[in-house]
Amino acid sequence: MKKQLKGRFAPSPSGDLHFGSLVAAVASYLEIKKTDGEWLVRVEDIDPPRIVEGASSAILQSLESHHLYWDGEVSYQSKRIHHYQEVMENLKRSNLIYGCECSRKQLKGVYPYPKLCRNLTLPINHISTNQRNYALRIKTKSEEINMSDLWLGDLSWNMESDIGDSILQRADGIFSYHLAVVVDDFLQGITQVIRGSDLLDSTPIHIHLQQLLGYNTPQYGHIPTATNSDGVKLSKQYGAKPLNNNSPLDNIFLALQFLGANPPSKLRDHSLDTLWSWALENWKTR
């Protein structure tokens, strides 16, 4: 039986959907739908300090307003904490995790992490986060991570010299994006991940974790990142304007233009469904 292809869009509920997020949603939707695959939506809500009340509902409403209809039910990372904990315990048992006391201030401008705490043997088992007060990192070694990106072609990294030992659980106990997204993609059977090129540095970390955990690696594609007039990535952190849900046709048209799909201008005089039909028929991986 042929494996069901699955893509996903995974926004964080730290604010309303903006144009940069829409571009990622459109690209991931079209890339998986051209193969009749499923497009899932996952809300990445495991970082309470960043969550804005009502943002999850607002994001889903924006997607629906733009006729970005997902398959199945929306999933939430906050409901999978026990899975992340289980995976972390397995990594500890494999002697792949160590404690790190280094602060962000101490490491500002330093990359990759220079293994300052690798040999401190800080206790990592059966210690609550209230007692621990330090992060947990995963050990890396000099090994190559290779992949063929749908947009960027063949890429390669050395985990030790290019990436280093990444944090999988913060000092406050919150699991990192890296651990959560790898476990989520595995649990949901994700076969394709389309996201902004600003997340490219995360990809070798994710592939490394997938290999350690015996997970399949999805096909990755990193699209251009939308920026403002100053060249700064559009993000909620830097005040990107929320999408106007009353202008979905214009928003999708502009997103397609940004992605290089070159929709005919006459489509702006038609319905949103007509624009989507054209996009699905004419979508090509860049």
C-alpha positions in Angstrom: 0.0 0.0 0.0 1.3 3.4 -1.0 2.2 5.6 2.0 0.0 8.6 2.5 2.0 11.8 1.9 1.6 14.4 4.7 2.7 18.0 5.0 2.0 20.4 7.8 1.8 24.1 8.8 2.9 24.7 12.3 2.3 28.2 13.6 3.1 29.4 17.1 0.2 31.2 18.9 2.3 34.3 19.7 0.2 36.6 17.6 -2.0 36.9 14.5 -1.1 35.4 11.1 1.0 37.8 9.0 2.2 37.7 5.4 5.4 35.8 6.1 3.4 33.0 7.8 0.9 33.0 4.9 3.7 32.5 2.4 4.8 29.4 4.3 1.3 28.1 4.6 0.6 28.6 0.9 3.9 26.9 -0.2 3.4 23.9 2.2 -0.3 23.5 1.1 0.4 23.6 -2.6 3.5 21.4 -2.4 1.6 18.6 -0.6 -1.7 19.0 -2.4 -0.2 18.7 -5.8 0.5 15.0 -4.9 -3.0 14.6 -3.3 -1.4 14.4 0.1 -2.8 15.6 3.5 -2.1 19.0 4.9 -2.2 19.2 8.7 -2.2 22.1 11.0 -0.3 21.9 14.3 -0.3 24.7 16.9 3.2 24.9 18.5 2.1 26.1 22.0 4.6 24.7 24.4 6.2 28.0 25.3 3.7 29.7 27.7 5.6 33.0 28.0 5.2 33.6 24.2 1.5 32.6 23.9 -1.0 35.4 23.2 -4.5 34.7 24.4 -6.8 34.1 21.5 -4.0 33.8 18.9 -4.7 30.1 18.1 -8.3 30.8 17.2 -7.3 33.9 15.3 -4.7 32.0 13.2 -7.2 29.2 12.4 -9.8 31.8 11.4 -7.3 33.5 9.1 -6.5 30.2 7.4 -10.1 29.5 6.8 -10.7 33.0 5.5 -8.0 32.3 2.9 -9.5 28.9 2.0 -6.5 27.1 3.5 -8.5 24.1 4.7 -6.6 21.5 6.7 -7.2 17.8 6.8 -8.3 16.1 10.1 -8.2 17.9 13.4 -5.9 20.6 14.5 -3.2 19.3 16.9 -1.5 21.0 19.8 2.0 20.5 21.1 0.9 21.2 24.7 -1.0 17.9 24.6 2.2 15.9 23.7 4.5 16.9 26.6 4.6 13.3 27.9 5.9 12.1 24.5 8.7 14.7 24.6 9.6 13.6 28.2 9.7 9.9 27.1 12.1 10.7 24.2 14.3 12.8 26.5 14.6 9.9 29.0 15.6 7.6 26.1 18.3 10.0 25.1 19.5 10.2 28.6 19.8 6.5 28.9 21.9 6.5 25.7 24.3 8.9 27.4 23.6 11.6 24.8 22.4 14.4 27.1 24.3 16.6 29.5 23.6 19.6 31.7 24.7 23.1 30.7 24.9 26.1 33.0 25.9 28.6 30.4 23.7 31.7 30.1 22.5 33.4 26.9 24.6 36.5 27.9 27.7 34.4 28.3 27.2 32.8 24.9 26.2 35.9 22.9 27.9 35.9 19.6 29.4 32.4 20.1 28.3 29.7 17.7 28.5 26.7 17.6 28.4 26.0 21.3 32.0 25.4 22.5 31.1 22.4 24.8 32.0 24.4 28.0 29.8 22.2 30.2 30.3 18.8 28.6 32.6 17.5 31.2 30.9 19.0 34.3 28.8 15.8 34.9 25.8 17.9 36.2 23.0 15.5 37.4 20.3 15.1 34.8 18.3 12.2 36.1 15.4 12.5 38.6 16.1 16.2 39.1 13.1 18.5 39.0 13.5 21.8 37.0 13.2 23.7 40.2 16.3 22.0 41.5 18.2 21.8 38.3 18.2 25.4 37.0 20.3 24.5 33.9 19.6 23.4 30.4 20.0 20.0 28.8 22.0 19.7 25.6 22.5 16.8 23.2 26.0 15.7 22.4 27.2 15.8 18.8 30.3 14.5 17.1 32.1 15.1 13.8 29.7 13.5 11.4 28.1 14.8 8.2 24.5 15.5 7.7 23.4 15.6 4.1 20.1 16.4 2.4 18.6 17.4 -0.9 16.4 20.5 -0.4 13.4 21.0 -2.7 14.3 24.7 -3.1 18.0 24.9 -2.3 19.4 21.7 -3.7 22.1 19.5 -2.1 23.3 20.7 1.4 25.8 19.4 3.9 26.8 20.2 7.5 29.3 18.8 10.0 27.4 18.4 13.2 30.3 19.2 15.5 32.0 22.1 13.7 28.9 23.7 12.0 26.1 23.1 14.4 27.3 22.0 17.9 25.4 20.7 20.9 21.9 22.1 20.9 19.6 22.6 23.8 16.7 20.1 24.0 15.2 21.3 27.3 15.6 24.8 28.8 16.5 25.5 32.4 12.8 26.3 33.0 11.8 22.8 31.9 10.3 23.8 28.6 11.2 21.4 25.8 12.9 23.0 22.8 11.5 23.5 19.4 14.0 21.0 18.0 12.9 18.1 20.2 9.2 18.9 20.0 9.0 19.3 16.2 11.0 16.1 15.5 8.7 14.0 17.8 5.6 15.7 16.4 6.5 15.0 12.8 7.2 11.4 13.7 4.0 10.9 15.6 1.9 12.5 12.8 3.7 10.7 10.0 4.8 13.8 8.3 6.6 13.1 5.0 7.3 16.7 3.8 8.2 19.9 5.6 8.1 23.2 3.7 9.2 26.2 5.8 11.1 29.5 5.6 14.8 29.5 4.9 15.3 31.3 8.3 14.8 27.8 9.8 17.4 26.2 7.6 20.0 26.0 10.5 17.5 23.9 12.5 17.3 21.2 9.8 20.6 19.4 10.5 19.7 19.3 14.2 16.3 17.7 13.3 17.8 15.2 10.9 20.5 14.3 13.5 17.8 13.7 16.1 15.7 11.7 13.6 18.7 9.5 12.9 19.4 9.0 16.6 15.8 8.1 17.3 15.3 5.8 14.3 12.7 8.1 12.7 12.3 8.6 9.0 13.4 12.0 7.7 10.8 14.0 5.8 11.6 15.7 2.5 12.5 19.3 3.4 12.1 22.5 1.4 13.1 25.9 2.5 11.4 28.8 0.8 12.6 32.4 0.7 11.8 34.4 3.9 9.6 37.4 3.5 11.2 40.6 4.9 10.2 44.2 5.4 11.7 47.2 3.6 14.8 47.1 5.9 15.5 43.5 5.1 14.3 42.2 8.5 12.3 39.0 8.5 8.6 39.6 8.9 7.7 38.3 12.3 5.4 38.9 15.2 8.4 39.7 17.3 9.2 42.7 15.1 5.6 43.9 14.7 4.6 42.4 11.4 1.1 43.5 10.5 -1.7 41.0 10.9 -3.3 39.7 7.7 -6.5 41.4 6.6 -9.0 38.6 6.5 -11.3 40.7 4.4 -8.8 40.7 1.5 -8.0 37.0 1.1 -7.9 37.1 -2.7 -5.2 39.9 -2.7 -3.2 38.2 0.0 -3.1 34.8 -1.7 -2.3 36.5 -5.0 0.7 38.4 -3.4 1.9 35.2 -1.7 1.9 33.4 -5.0 3.8 36.2 -6.6 6.3 36.2 -3.8 6.8 32.4 -4.3 7.5 33.0 -8.0 4.3 31.3 -9.2 3.5 34.4 -11.4 -0.3 34.3 -11.4 -2.0 36.2 -14.2 -3.2 39.6 -13.1 -6.7 38.9 -14.5 -7.2 36.4 -11.7 -7.5 39.3 -9.3 -10.9 39.9 -10.9 -12.1 36.3 -10.2 -13.0 34.4 -7.1 -10.6 33.1 -4.5 -11.6 29.5 -5.4 -10.6 30.2 -9.0 -7.2 31.6 -7.9 -6.7 28.4 -5.8 -7.6 26.2 -8.8 -5.1 28.0 -11.0 -2.4 27.7 -8.3 -2.9 24.0 -7.8 -2.8 23.4 -11.5 0.3 25.5 -12.1 2.4 25.0 -9.0 5.9 23.9 -9.6 8.7 23.4 -7.0 11.2 26.1 -7.4 
